[in-house]
Amino acid sequence: MVSPNGKKRILIVEDDESISLGLRMNLEAEGYEVQLAADGEDGLALATGGGTDLVILDVMLPKMNGFEVVRQLRAKQATV
């Protein structure tokens, strides 16, 4: 799916701000639209909200770990 501005959208779910910002800068430089989430619950909400093409997901996250996020995405049959 392409975002309204014509760019592919990537969601980064990472609680380490320096890692997520580094990834964001590099991906935006390559032409992607990037969203950030700092915990599993916010990441799941953004991923299921529609419009996300790819999720880069940390495993050890606050509130909900990455494995649980993937389980719930699969249960909801998300097309990410």
RAGILIN-V985423 format. One record per residue. N is the residue number from 1. RES is the residue in one letter. PHI is phi in whole degrees, 0 to 359 (none if undefined). PSI is psi in whole degrees, -180 to 180 (none if undefined). D_LAST is the distance of its C-alpha to the last C-alpha in whole Angstrom. Layout:
n=N res=RES phi=PHI psi=PSI d_last=D_LAST
n=N res=RES phi=PHI psi=PSI d_last=D_LAST
//
This chain:
n=1 res=M phi=none psi=144 d_last=9
n=2 res=V phi=251 psi=136 d_last=12
n=3 res=S phi=291 psi=168 d_last=14
n=4 res=P phi=304 psi=-26 d_last=17
n=5 res=N phi=271 psi=7 d_last=19
n=6 res=G phi=87 psi=4 d_last=17
n=7 res=K phi=256 psi=149 d_last=15
n=8 res=K phi=291 psi=144 d_last=12
n=9 res=R phi=250 psi=129 d_last=10
n=10 res=I phi=243 psi=134 d_last=10
n=11 res=L phi=255 psi=125 d_last=10
n=12 res=I phi=254 psi=121 d_last=12
n=13 res=V phi=248 psi=102 d_last=13
n=14 res=E phi=207 psi=131 d_last=17
n=15 res=D phi=272 psi=-12 d_last=20
n=16 res=D phi=270 psi=108 d_last=23
n=17 res=E phi=301 psi=-38 d_last=23
n=18 res=S phi=294 psi=-37 d_last=25
n=19 res=I phi=291 psi=-48 d_last=22
n=20 res=S phi=295 psi=-38 d_last=19
n=21 res=L phi=291 psi=-38 d_last=21
n=22 res=G phi=297 psi=-45 d_last=22
n=23 res=L phi=298 psi=-44 d_last=19
n=24 res=R phi=301 psi=-48 d_last=18
n=25 res=M phi=301 psi=-45 d_last=22
n=26 res=N phi=291 psi=-40 d_last=21
n=27 res=L phi=289 psi=-39 d_last=17
n=28 res=E phi=295 psi=-35 d_last=19
n=29 res=A phi=296 psi=-26 d_last=22
n=30 res=E phi=270 psi=1 d_last=20
n=31 res=G phi=101 psi=9 d_last=19
n=32 res=Y phi=269 psi=152 d_last=15
n=33 res=E phi=270 psi=133 d_last=15
n=34 res=V phi=237 psi=134 d_last=14
n=35 res=Q phi=246 psi=150 d_last=14
n=36 res=L phi=239 psi=144 d_last=15
n=37 res=A phi=223 psi=140 d_last=16
n=38 res=A phi=259 psi=-3 d_last=18
n=39 res=D phi=212 psi=166 d_last=18
n=40 res=G phi=296 psi=-38 d_last=15
n=41 res=E phi=296 psi=-47 d_last=16
n=42 res=D phi=295 psi=-40 d_last=15
n=43 res=G phi=299 psi=-44 d_last=12
n=44 res=L phi=297 psi=-44 d_last=11
n=45 res=A phi=299 psi=-44 d_last=13
n=46 res=L phi=292 psi=-40 d_last=11
n=47 res=A phi=293 psi=-34 d_last=7
n=48 res=T phi=269 psi=-6 d_last=8
n=49 res=G phi=286 psi=-10 d_last=11
n=50 res=G phi=95 psi=153 d_last=9
n=51 res=G phi=90 psi=-3 d_last=9
n=52 res=T phi=267 psi=130 d_last=6
n=53 res=D phi=267 psi=-33 d_last=5
n=54 res=L phi=212 psi=141 d_last=6
n=55 res=V phi=243 psi=126 d_last=7
n=56 res=I phi=259 psi=114 d_last=11
n=57 res=L phi=237 psi=124 d_last=12
n=58 res=D phi=285 psi=154 d_last=16
n=59 res=V phi=273 psi=-45 d_last=17
n=60 res=M phi=266 psi=98 d_last=20
n=61 res=L phi=235 psi=154 d_last=19
n=62 res=P phi=288 psi=156 d_last=21
n=63 res=K phi=71 psi=-44 d_last=21
n=64 res=M phi=204 psi=125 d_last=18
n=65 res=N phi=286 psi=165 d_last=18
n=66 res=G phi=299 psi=-34 d_last=14
n=67 res=F phi=296 psi=-41 d_last=15
n=68 res=E phi=292 psi=-37 d_last=15
n=69 res=V phi=301 psi=-46 d_last=12
n=70 res=V phi=296 psi=-43 d_last=10
n=71 res=R phi=303 psi=-45 d_last=13
n=72 res=Q phi=289 psi=-36 d_last=12
n=73 res=L phi=298 psi=-43 d_last=8
n=74 res=R phi=293 psi=-41 d_last=9
n=75 res=A phi=297 psi=-33 d_last=12
n=76 res=K phi=273 psi=0 d_last=11
n=77 res=Q phi=55 psi=43 d_last=9
n=78 res=A phi=296 psi=144 d_last=6
n=79 res=T phi=260 psi=31 d_last=4
n=80 res=V phi=280 psi=none d_last=0
//
